[in-house]
Amino acid sequence: MTGGDARLDLSAMPEVVFTDPQIATVGLSEADAEVRGFVTDSRTLTLDNVPRALVNFDTGGFIKLVAERESGRLLGVQSVAGEAGELIQTAVMALRARMTVNEIADELFPYLTMVEGLKLCAQTFTKDVKQLSCCAG
């Protein structure tokens, strides 16, 4: 607008639908990634494996991570959860930082938060979901 060279980067633009439960997404779905030439790997973690969801008695929903198969780089996140709109911002930052699912799995997340579900889902790329938490399942 002012003739400068400023650019708006919308490559990691979160979208949230404020229904109950909320629907949130950022980055690419599996289908979108494959159309763009990526070979993908993905994991879906149901909320009955997330300690915060168990405590809230609200386990209907999921968190899904889409990654590039060879590098493990995060390509997209989709979630249906009571707090999906809150947890998607952490996914935005992970996408912008070009993190891999292994890097996300190794991060420290606060226990008993919904955003911890991102870490737990990332861990499912290499571990059995039923062994991830003392309180899940």
Secondary structure by P-SEA (a helix, b strand, c coil): cccccccccccbbbbbcccccbbbbccccaaaaaaaccccccccccccccaaaaaacccccbbbbbccccccccccccccccccccaaaaaaaaaaacccaaaaaacccccccccaaaaaaaacccccccccccccc
